[in-house]
């Protein structure tokens, strides 16, 4: 029996290695595409309509061809944060828009009533709806908003509850749509407040690398906020009829497969809030991985039939947060159960070496990838980003292999309440990974396997890296609380 378990475990290690190599191959291809793009930009004229903020304002302040229906879905959000977002949208220098606030399934009137009262004071342009028994989380709220929109609306704009937008956000979007035949455009996510620079860089890494490469291949998917979508395109899809946790990526993929044209605009148009605790950060990352995994599995057959020039960018976007360290870690711990501390068979020894090497290569590759992506010009910025990336590696690995379990279909809202002390929950996943890493170190020493010792020590590093990230998030939260 143990021989069969060992054989299956060895096969799992090699299957995981293939996925690991493919995953990092996609990441390195992203850097290569961006490198080529940068080289071409040094010799080709720059498209001023996409790079000059002043050009946006000069062309489209006031009334324009596009009429925007801005949709702001909320659920159990702190009212002061939502009100701040509402006021930033209403301060727009663009006239042709409406704002629909869809509060879904918030049972506590202390959370939604202040927002409702604030909206009643702002005039007919702003409408507030409190809806209960809404299904499909954020996508369900967006579907309601789509049906309630003004019929003049040509485009839907999605803004998350914690995002304050720039005054010229809608003006820029209108100008881009007037000058180009885009069916949807996506602005990057950015974050306000001082501190936690490493986390801001780590989150921005997706837009600086993966999204830029996808845009170069005309395969940009959506990322959930600061998205602008043509009503006709969204109606063609039947609205927000999604079945995954990442409705943005799923809708973006559907738009691309239906032949609609999108573009990524590499300029900040608003800023949101970071998760306030490492626990919330892990839950957010887990939701992204689970959702993208669900999109990938649901549409896998159709994805694999797209043009080769589209395949890699689509896979790169959907697998950007995946990690493949769980099986190597578990195998390093289980190998003594299979053979005790007797000499290993050649197959088991090779699988053990592959497992340890996978962890070591992932550790080194993360640092090199961050350094080459130019996320921060100083070494300390690269190190800050790397600390966050490796601290999340354990939970990301677990989430990658639980994406199709029933529990993975539950939508977990990221807590944005600054005063909620219950948010300070501690992560158990990283602590568990660190313990497993420590056990791997001991077993590596007993088995005289230096690569296992190194891999175990790197796994243990996740715990102090988590502590560093948690401390920086605490300072970030305290700064927002004071200001």
N, C-alpha and C positions, 0 to 999 in steps of 0.2 A: 504493500500500500504506500509506504513512504517513498519507494522508488518512483511510483506513478506521480505522486505529489511533487517530488523533486523534478521529474521530467517536465511536468506542466509548468512549474515555476521557472525553469530554464527557458522554456519556450516563451513565457510571458516576458522575461527579461529581454529576449531578442526582439520580440514584437514591439515592446516599449522603446527599444533602441532605434528601431526603424522610424517610429513616430517622432522620437526625439530629434533624429537627424533631419527628417522632413520639416519639422517645426523650425529648427534653427536655419535650415536651408531657405525657408520662406523669409525669415528675418534678414538673413544676409542678402537675399535678392532685393529686398526693400532698400537696403543701404546702397547696393549697386545701382539701382534705378535712380535714386536721389543723387548719387555721385555723377551719373551721366547727365541728369537734368541740370545740375549745377554747372557742369562743363559747357553745356549748350547755352545756358543763360549768360555765360561770360562772353560768348561770341555772337549771340542773337539779340535783336532789340527786345526790350521788355514791354509787355502789354500794360500800358499805363492805366487802362480801365480797371485792372485788377490790383494795382499796386499803389495808386496815389489816392490817399484819403481825401485830399482836397478836391479831386476830380468828382468824387461821389457827391459832395455837398454842392458844388457849383452846378451840377446837372439836375439835381433832384430835390432840393429843399422845397417844401410846400406840397402842391398837388402833383400827382404823377399818374401814369397809366395803370399801375397796379393798385388794387384795393385789398388791403391786408385784413384778414380776420385773425387776430392774435389770440391763441388759446393757451390758457394758464391752468393746467390741472393741479389740484391740491388734494392732499389726504393727510389729516392729522398734523398739519404744519403749524408752527408757531405764528400767530397772526401778525406780529410785528415784522417778521421776515417777509411774509406774503404782501403786506401793505407796502413795504419798501420796494418790492418788485413791481407792484401795480403802479406806484407813483413814478418809477423810472420809465415805464412804458408810456404812461400818459404825458411825460415830459418830452416826448419825441418831437422833432422839428418837422415831421411829416404829417400831413393832414388826413390822408385817405386810409383810415384804419378804424377798426373796432376792437374791443378787448372783451373776451369772454372768460370769466373765471368759473371753472367747474370744480366745485368742492365735492368729492365723492367719498361716501361711506365714513364721514367724520361724525361720530355720535356725540362728542363733547361740544355743547354749544359755546363753551368758553373759547374754543378754537376757531369756529367758523362764524359766529355771530359778529365779532368785531370786524372781520373782513367784510361781511355783508353790510354792516352799517357804514363802513368807510366807502364802499362802492356806491351806496345810495346817494352819497354827497357829491359824486363826481360827474353826474350827467348821463345822458342817454348813450354816449359812446361806450360806456362801460356797463356790462351786465354780469350779474352774479347769480349762480345757480347752485343750490345745495341739493345733491342727489344721493339717495340711499339705495341700497341693494344693487349697486353697480357691479357688474361682473367684468372680469378681464383687466382689473387694476387700471393702470394709466391708459392703456389702449381703449378700455371701455369708456373712460371719461372723455377721451379725444373723439371717440365716435359720437358721443352725445353732442359735443361742441360742433362737430362737423354738420350735424343736422340743424343746429340752432343758429348757424352763421347767417349773416346778412347775405341775401342772394346776389348782391353786387360783388361779393368777394371773389377775387381772381386767384388769391394765394392764401394758404394757411401758414401761420407762423407759430412755431412751438417754442414756448419759454418755460423752463422749470421754475418752481415756486421760489427758489432761493437765488435766482439770477437777476441782478440789476443790469439793465441793458444800457448801452451808450445812447446818447441823445440822437445820434445820426444813424443808428442801426437800420431803421426802416428806410431811410433815405438812401443809404448805400445799397440795400437790397433792391430797392426800386430801380436805381440806376443800372445795376447789373442786369436785371431782368429786361430793362428797356433796350439795352445795347446787345444783348445776347439771347439766343433762343434756349434758355435753360428751363427745364421742367422742375428742377429743385436745386437749391444751393444750401451748403452747410458751412457755418462759421465754426471756428474752434472753441473748445471749452477752455476757460481760464478761471482763476480763483483770486478773490480779493482777501485783504487782511495780511498782516505782517507775520512772518515766521513760517516754519514748515516748508522752506524753500525746496528741500530735497523731494518732498512729496509732490509739490507743484511741478517740478522738473520731470518726475517719474510719470505723472499723469499726462504731462505735455509731450512725453516721448512718443505717444501714439500718433499725435497730430504732426509732429515734426518728422516722422519717418514713414509709418504705415499709410497715413492718410495722404501725404504728399505723393507717394508712389502710386497709390490707387487713383488719385486725381490725374496723374500723368497718363494712366491707362484708360481714363474715362470710366472707371468702375467705382466711383465714390459711393459708399453707403451712408446712411444717416447715423447720427450719434446722440439723438434724444432731446437736445435743446439747441436753441438758436438755429433751427432748421426752417427753411422756407420751401413750401411745396405747392405747386400749381393745383388748384381745385380739380381741374379736369383730369389730372393724372391720378389724384387720390380717389376720385369718384370712379375712375376706370377700374381701380383695384377693388372697389366695393367698400371703401373706407378702411378703418383700422381693424380689419378682420384678421387678427393675429392669434397665435396659439403658443407663443414663447414669452420668456421674461424680458427679452430685448426686442420690443416691438419696433424700435427704431431701425435696428439692423435688418429685421425681417421685411419691413416696409421698403427700406432702401434696396434690398435684394429683389423684391418683387418689381419695383420701379425699373430697375436695370434690366431685368428679364423681359419686361414688357416693352423695352426699347426706348424708355424715357431717358433724357439726358440731364445729368447733374454735374455740379462743379463744387469743389472745395475752395473756399475763400480764406486764404491764410492770413487773416487779420482779426484781432480780437474785436468782438462787438458787444461783449458783456462779461460779467464775472459772477461766479457763484461762490458757494461756501464749501470748504473741504469737510470731510467727516471729522468729527471732534475727538474720536477715540480710535485706537487701533482696532478694537472689536468692530466698530461700525465700518471702518475701512475694509476689513476682511469680508464682512457681509456684503458690502458693495461690490468688491471684486468677485466674490463668489457668485453674486447675481449676474454679473456680466459674463462670467465664464459659463455658467449654467445656461443662460439665455442664448449665447452664441453657439454653444454646443448643440442646443435644441434646434436652432436654425440650420446649422451644418448638417445634422442628421436628417432633418425633415426634407431639406432640399438637396441632399447630396447627389442624387442621380441627375437632377437638372443642372446642378453646378458643374458636374464633371462633363457635361455636354456643351458647355459654352466654349467660345473661341479660346485658343490657348493664350492669347494676349490678355484675356480677361480672367483666366482661371487663377493664376498666381496671386494677383492683387485681391481677388475676392477671398481666397483662402487665407491670405495674410491678415486681412481685416478680421475675419471670423475667429482666427486662432491666435490673435495677438497676445491674449492674456494666458494662454494655455501653458502648463508646465508638466514635465514628465519625470518627476523625481520620486513619486510614491513607490512604484514597484522596485526600483533599485534599493531604496531604503529598507523596505520590508524584506527583500531577498537577503541583504547583508545580515539581517537579524535572524532569519530563519535557517540559514545554512548550517549552523551548529546543530539544530534539531534534526537535520537530515543525516549528518555524518558524524555528530559529536565533534571532537577535535582531532579526529584521525585525518590522515592525508586525503585531500579531495580528489575525486575523479577529474579527468581532464575537462569534461563538459561542465562540471560544477565550478572548477577553478576558473575557467574562461568566463562563465556567467558572472562569477563574483568579481572578476577583474573588470568586466564590462559595466557592472553596476556601479562600482566605485568610480570608474573613469567617467561615467555619465554625469555623476554629481560634480566631479572636479571640473569637467569641461563646461557644464552649465554655469558654475560659479565664475570661471574665467571669462566665458563668452558674454555674460551679462555686463561685466565691467568693460570689456572691449567694445561691445555694442554701444553702450552709453557714451563711451569716450569718442567713438567715431561718429556718432550721431550729432555731435556738437551741442548737446544739451548742457550748456554752461561752458564757458571758456576756461575756467579755473579748475584746478585739480580738486579743490575742496567741494566744488559744486558737483563734479562727477562722483566723488565719493559719497556725498549726501544722497544723490539719486540712487547710487548702487546699494546703499544701506537699506533704503526703502524697498527696492526691488528684491533683494535677497530676504528681507524680513517677511515678505509676502509669498515667498516661493513655496513654503510648506502648505499654506492654505490653498494656494493656486493649484498645486499638484493634487490635493485631495478633491477640489472642486472639479478638476478636469475629468476625474474618473467617477464622479457621482452625478454627471449632468443629466442622465436619463432616469434617475431614481424618482419615485413619486414625490419625495420631500423636496426635490430640487425645483418643483414647479410652483412653490410658494413664493410670492413676491414680498420681499423684506424692504420696507422703506428705510432710507438712511436718516437717522435721527439728526435733526438740525436745531434742536432746542439747546441753547447755550446754558440755560439754567437747570436743565434736567440732569441731576447728579446720577440718576440710575443709568445714564448712558456710559458711565465709566466702568463698564463690564470688561473683564479681562479675557484675553484670547487663551484658549486651552490648546488649540491646534498647534501653535508654534512651540508652546512648552512641551507638548507631547513629542513633536519632531525632535526637539533638543534632547529630550530624554532618550529617544531612540538613537540619536546620533552618539550620545555618550555611551550607550550600550554597544554600539558598533565599534567605537574606539577600543573599548575593553576587549571585545571579541577579536578585533584586528590584532591587538597586542598578543593575545593568547594564541592566535593562529599564525602569528608572524607574517601578517599581511599588511605591509606599510601603506598600500593604496587605500585599504579599508580604513585604516587609522586616519589618514588625511581626509577622506570623504566624511567620516564620522565627525571630525573636528569642524569641518565646514558646515555640517548640519547643525552642530551645537551653536555656531555663530548666529543662527537665525534668532535665538533668544535674546542676546544682548542687542542685536540690531532692532528687534521689536521694541525693546525697552527705550532705545534712543529715539525711535520714531514716535513712540507714545509720549515721551517727554516733550518733543517738539510740537506734537499736536496739542498737548496741554498748554504750552505757552501760546500757541496760535489761538486756542479757545479763550484763554484769559485775556489776551489782547483785544479780541472782539468784544468780550464782556465789558471791559473797561471803556472801550470806545463806542 
